[in-house]
């Protein structure tokens, strides 16, 4: 007689997998909230390591700028060579610059730069702190009564808040320029018409919203990356898992933030 065991069924395995993923999600989210509160305390008290802040600002902005410009520039060219000729055919050649500038400023410039920052800087933040955690460097700092929030979290989070808008604005401007070049080549639009269209189609509100959204992106990327790194355990494998979690959570976070901004400012 065969004995039925519920634990051997596919249903049990699915329930177990869902339960594990839900538990992992709640643990990670709780850790992020906890690290946010602790980091915010140091920021409010202005207990900031200025030297480390300057170093992280340099990493966040200047080190990541080439890859951000490359991604945004190529994306703008791809969009332009598909959109501009079709608009010219429909008699909308005079609005190509306005449309491209709105796309780049409101969405593509911010999102693409955010993805570039996550891939390069966010992953680096997570792997660095995860390595410190699994090699007991964090424990050593705590034993010496040195706050890892002040030296690791606060400079990175503030660097994200301050420098992400710089990257986004430069990348968006570069994207508008490269899209203009692609429009001139592919749709035979004059530079004067394109620049006039950009000038009359882009508003100060769009730039301000993009700047504010970029600051939120930078804050979320830095905080999530550091929080996932501090949860690492289990040696080299734990570092890899923490880095992967940081990238995935950061992608999800900026999409949610982008959705909130779209509803709040443009719906």
PyMOL commands that set and color helices and strands:
alter all, ss='L'
color gray80, all
select helices_A, chain A and resi 6-8+10-44+50-89+93-134+137-143+148-187+191-201+204-230+236-266
alter helices_A, ss='H'
color red, helices_A
deselect
rebuild
show_as cartoon
